[in-house]
Amino acid sequence: MTRDVTLRLEDFIQAVQSQLDNAQAAMAVKARNLNLPLTFAIKDINLDLRAHVEFTDSEIRIRPAAADEKEASIFHLVFTAITRPAIEENAISFATDPDDQPLDELGDELTTDERKRLEWAGVRTIKQFQQAEESGAVHTIGRVTNLPVDRLRKALERASTPLVQRVEPVVPGGDSAEPPLLRVTGRNLVRKGMFPQVRIGNRPVSILKSAPSELLLAPDDDQWAGELSLRSTPAHSTAMSFDLTAFRLVRGSQVNGSERSASPAMEIAAVPEEARP
């Protein structure tokens, strides 16, 4: 590392931890292959680091001091052993929901510094942000992060906006006489336990199942193409154009007096509204 390059403090600690893990893995290989009844390991490591400290974009960054620099700070680091249960008990719980998004998805609604401040308050994902709103904790978060509540609420509005990503057919298999259905997938399709309002061709469409990331619809014969509009709350709505007319018929349906079978089910991504000519 050159004298002008700085490193995030957590990156330095992670690098040391990684090398210590490699050393322990090597000892495990030695013990297994040599069948040693007894070997030795380092329990604790003490490290004094002389470095200059900088604070940039809400991050602590360090620059190792040269031998002739006397004004550097001294970091006294102690690395000790920790078991996996202890790590799992004390580590930050990250999102396991594949539909949850990091705060970076908010784009320009929040600056990098503002997102860092939210992470300090324990808000690391959009779902946690929404849960904070629903529990009335926005004012508290604004106070502890020193962020304007109005700015937080504006970011929350964007985080809560529904998004339709895909409209696809669900065609019954075999000789089933059940009519085909439509599956809508996306984000924030259901909010605050409210039943969403879905319209196709400016007419309501029946909703058989609903979840924040998926809806199952039972369209009429003339609702297999057009604009699908969805309103998850009075203040949050979205729309998408699609055309799945080819999947409207079930197996054995009559078309102009002849037999015609619908195509097998497949995933079809509809064209977003903003991409239409």
C-alpha positions as CSV (number, residue, x, y, z in Angstrom):
1,M,0.0,0.0,0.0
2,T,1.4,3.4,-1.0
3,R,1.5,6.3,1.5
4,D,-1.3,8.1,-0.3
5,V,-3.8,5.2,-0.4
6,T,-6.4,4.8,2.4
7,L,-8.2,1.7,3.4
8,R,-11.6,1.3,5.1
9,L,-11.1,0.1,8.7
10,E,-13.5,-2.8,8.2
11,D,-11.6,-3.9,5.1
12,F,-8.4,-4.0,7.1
13,I,-10.0,-6.1,9.8
14,Q,-11.6,-8.5,7.3
15,A,-8.2,-9.0,5.5
16,V,-6.5,-9.9,8.8
17,Q,-9.4,-12.3,9.7
18,S,-9.3,-13.9,6.3
19,Q,-5.6,-14.7,6.7
20,L,-6.1,-16.0,10.2
21,D,-8.9,-18.3,8.9
22,N,-6.5,-19.6,6.2
23,A,-3.9,-20.3,8.9
24,Q,-6.5,-22.3,10.9
25,A,-7.6,-24.2,7.8
26,A,-4.0,-25.2,7.1
27,M,-3.6,-26.5,10.6
28,A,-6.8,-28.5,10.2
29,V,-5.4,-30.1,7.0
30,K,-2.1,-30.9,8.8
31,A,-3.9,-32.5,11.7
32,R,-6.1,-34.7,9.4
33,N,-3.3,-35.8,7.0
34,L,-0.6,-36.3,9.6
35,N,-3.0,-37.8,12.2
36,L,-1.5,-35.7,14.9
37,P,-2.8,-36.4,18.4
38,L,-1.8,-32.9,19.6
39,T,-1.0,-29.6,17.8
40,F,-0.9,-26.0,18.7
41,A,-3.0,-22.9,17.8
42,I,-2.8,-19.2,18.6
43,K,-5.6,-18.2,20.9
44,D,-5.3,-14.4,20.8
45,I,-3.3,-12.0,18.6
46,N,-2.5,-8.4,19.7
47,L,-1.7,-5.9,17.0
48,D,-0.6,-2.3,17.3
49,L,-1.2,-0.3,14.1
50,R,0.3,3.1,13.6
51,A,-1.9,4.9,11.1
52,H,-3.5,8.2,10.1
53,V,-7.2,8.4,10.5
54,E,-9.6,10.0,8.0
55,F,-13.3,10.3,7.9
56,T,-14.7,10.2,4.3
57,D,-18.3,9.6,3.2
58,S,-19.3,8.5,6.7
59,E,-16.5,5.9,6.7
60,I,-13.4,5.6,8.9
61,R,-10.4,5.2,6.6
62,I,-6.8,4.5,7.7
63,R,-3.5,5.2,6.1
64,P,-0.5,3.3,7.5
65,A,2.2,5.7,8.9
66,A,5.7,5.7,7.6
67,A,8.6,5.2,10.0
68,D,9.4,8.9,10.2
69,E,5.8,10.0,10.9
70,K,5.3,10.7,14.6
71,E,1.8,12.2,14.6
72,A,0.0,9.0,13.6
73,S,-2.7,7.4,15.8
74,I,-2.2,4.0,17.3
75,F,-4.8,1.3,17.0
76,H,-4.6,-1.5,19.5
77,L,-6.4,-4.5,18.0
78,V,-6.9,-7.8,19.8
79,F,-8.1,-10.8,17.7
80,T,-9.5,-13.7,19.7
81,A,-11.2,-17.0,18.8
82,I,-14.9,-17.1,18.3
83,T,-17.1,-20.1,17.5
84,R,-19.8,-20.3,14.8
85,P,-22.7,-20.2,17.3
86,A,-21.3,-17.0,18.8
87,I,-20.9,-15.5,15.3
88,E,-24.5,-16.3,14.4
89,E,-25.8,-14.9,17.7
90,N,-24.0,-11.6,17.5
91,A,-23.8,-10.9,13.8
92,I,-26.1,-8.5,12.0
93,S,-29.1,-10.2,10.5
94,F,-29.1,-9.6,6.8
95,A,-32.2,-10.0,4.6
96,T,-33.0,-13.6,3.5
97,D,-36.0,-12.6,1.4
98,P,-35.0,-12.6,-2.2
99,D,-37.6,-9.9,-2.9
100,D,-36.0,-7.5,-0.4
101,Q,-33.8,-4.8,-1.8
102,P,-30.9,-2.9,-0.3
103,L,-31.2,0.9,0.3
104,D,-29.1,1.5,-2.8
105,E,-32.3,0.7,-4.8
106,L,-33.6,4.1,-3.7
107,G,-31.2,5.8,-6.1
108,D,-31.0,9.6,-5.7
109,E,-33.7,9.7,-3.0
110,L,-31.0,9.3,-0.4
111,T,-27.3,10.2,-0.6
112,T,-24.6,7.8,0.2
113,D,-24.0,9.5,3.6
114,E,-27.8,9.3,4.4
115,R,-27.9,5.6,3.6
116,K,-24.9,5.1,5.9
117,R,-26.7,6.9,8.7
118,L,-29.7,4.7,8.2
119,E,-27.5,1.6,8.4
120,W,-26.1,2.9,11.7
121,A,-29.7,3.0,13.0
122,G,-30.2,-0.7,11.9
123,V,-32.1,0.1,8.7
124,R,-30.3,-1.8,6.0
125,T,-33.0,-2.9,3.5
126,I,-36.1,-1.3,1.9
127,K,-38.4,-3.8,3.8
128,Q,-36.9,-2.6,7.1
129,F,-37.5,0.9,6.0
130,Q,-41.1,0.2,5.3
131,Q,-41.5,-1.7,8.6
132,A,-40.2,1.4,10.4
133,E,-42.8,3.5,8.8
134,E,-45.6,1.1,9.7
135,S,-44.5,1.0,13.3
136,G,-44.3,4.8,13.6
137,A,-40.5,4.8,14.1
138,V,-39.7,7.3,11.3
139,H,-39.5,10.3,13.7
140,T,-37.2,8.3,16.0
141,I,-35.0,7.3,13.1
142,G,-34.8,10.9,11.9
143,R,-33.8,12.0,15.4
144,V,-31.0,9.5,15.9
145,T,-29.6,9.8,12.3
146,N,-30.1,13.6,12.2
147,L,-32.0,13.3,8.9
148,P,-35.0,15.4,8.0
149,V,-38.2,13.4,8.5
150,D,-39.8,14.9,5.4
151,R,-36.8,13.6,3.3
152,L,-37.2,10.1,4.9
153,R,-40.9,10.1,4.1
154,K,-40.2,11.0,0.5
155,A,-37.8,8.1,0.2
156,L,-40.4,5.9,1.8
157,E,-42.9,6.9,-0.8
158,R,-40.5,5.7,-3.5
159,A,-39.7,2.5,-1.6
160,S,-43.4,1.7,-1.3
161,T,-44.3,2.2,-4.9
162,P,-45.6,-1.1,-6.5
163,L,-43.7,-2.5,-9.5
164,V,-45.1,-5.0,-12.0
165,Q,-42.2,-7.0,-13.4
166,R,-43.9,-9.8,-15.3
167,V,-47.4,-10.9,-16.5
168,E,-47.5,-14.5,-17.6
169,P,-50.2,-17.2,-18.3
170,V,-51.0,-20.1,-16.1
171,V,-52.4,-22.8,-18.4
172,P,-53.9,-26.0,-16.8
173,G,-52.1,-29.2,-17.9
174,G,-53.6,-32.3,-19.3
175,D,-57.3,-32.4,-20.3
176,S,-58.3,-30.0,-17.5
177,A,-61.4,-27.9,-18.3
178,E,-60.2,-25.2,-15.9
179,P,-59.8,-21.8,-17.6
180,P,-56.3,-20.3,-17.9
181,L,-55.2,-17.7,-15.4
182,L,-52.8,-14.8,-15.2
183,R,-49.9,-14.6,-12.8
184,V,-48.5,-11.1,-12.0
185,T,-45.2,-10.9,-10.3
186,G,-43.4,-7.8,-8.9
187,R,-42.8,-5.9,-5.7
188,N,-45.1,-4.1,-3.2
189,L,-48.2,-5.5,-5.0
190,V,-49.9,-5.8,-1.6
191,R,-49.2,-3.2,1.1
192,K,-50.4,-2.8,4.7
193,G,-52.7,-5.8,4.4
194,M,-55.0,-4.0,1.9
195,F,-56.5,-5.9,-0.9
196,P,-55.1,-4.4,-4.2
197,Q,-57.3,-3.0,-6.9
198,V,-56.4,-4.5,-10.3
199,R,-58.0,-3.5,-13.6
200,I,-57.4,-4.7,-17.2
201,G,-58.9,-2.6,-20.0
202,N,-60.3,-0.2,-17.4
203,R,-62.4,-3.0,-15.9
204,P,-61.9,-4.8,-12.6
205,V,-60.4,-8.3,-12.8
206,S,-60.9,-11.1,-10.2
207,I,-58.0,-11.8,-7.8
208,L,-57.8,-15.4,-6.6
209,K,-54.6,-15.1,-4.6
210,S,-52.5,-12.1,-3.5
211,A,-49.1,-11.6,-1.9
212,P,-46.6,-8.7,-1.9
213,S,-44.7,-10.3,-4.8
214,E,-47.4,-12.2,-6.7
215,L,-51.0,-12.1,-7.7
216,L,-53.1,-14.8,-9.4
217,L,-55.9,-13.3,-11.6
218,A,-58.9,-14.8,-13.3
219,P,-59.4,-12.5,-16.4
220,D,-62.5,-12.4,-18.7
221,D,-62.1,-13.5,-22.3
222,D,-61.4,-9.9,-23.4
223,Q,-58.9,-9.2,-20.6
224,W,-55.9,-11.1,-22.1
225,A,-54.4,-7.9,-23.7
226,G,-54.3,-4.3,-22.9
227,E,-53.1,-2.2,-19.9
228,L,-53.0,-3.8,-16.5
229,S,-53.3,-1.1,-13.7
230,L,-52.7,-1.9,-10.1
231,R,-53.3,0.2,-7.0
232,S,-51.9,-1.2,-3.8
233,T,-52.9,1.8,-1.7
234,P,-54.8,5.0,-2.5
235,A,-51.4,6.7,-3.0
236,H,-49.5,4.0,-4.8
237,S,-50.2,2.6,-8.3
238,T,-48.5,1.4,-11.4
239,A,-49.4,0.1,-14.9
240,M,-48.1,-2.2,-17.6
241,S,-49.2,-3.1,-21.1
242,F,-49.2,-6.8,-22.2
243,D,-50.6,-9.1,-24.8
244,L,-51.2,-12.7,-24.0
245,T,-54.2,-13.3,-26.4
246,A,-52.6,-16.5,-27.7
247,F,-53.0,-18.1,-24.2
248,R,-56.7,-17.2,-23.8
249,L,-58.1,-20.6,-25.0
250,V,-57.9,-23.8,-23.0
251,R,-57.3,-27.2,-24.5
252,G,-60.1,-28.4,-26.7
253,S,-61.7,-24.9,-27.1
254,Q,-63.5,-24.2,-30.4
255,V,-62.1,-21.5,-32.7
256,N,-64.2,-20.9,-35.8
257,G,-65.7,-24.4,-35.5
258,S,-62.4,-26.2,-35.3
259,E,-60.5,-27.7,-32.4
260,R,-57.5,-25.7,-31.2
261,S,-55.2,-26.3,-28.2
262,A,-53.5,-23.5,-26.4
263,S,-49.8,-23.3,-26.3
264,P,-48.1,-24.7,-23.2
265,A,-47.4,-22.4,-20.3
266,M,-44.2,-20.3,-20.5
267,E,-42.8,-17.2,-18.9
268,I,-43.4,-14.1,-21.0
269,A,-42.1,-10.7,-19.8
270,A,-44.6,-8.0,-20.7
271,V,-43.4,-4.6,-22.0
272,P,-43.2,-2.0,-19.2
273,E,-45.5,1.0,-19.7
274,E,-42.6,3.5,-20.0
275,A,-41.1,1.4,-22.9
276,R,-44.2,1.6,-25.0
277,P,-44.0,3.7,-28.2
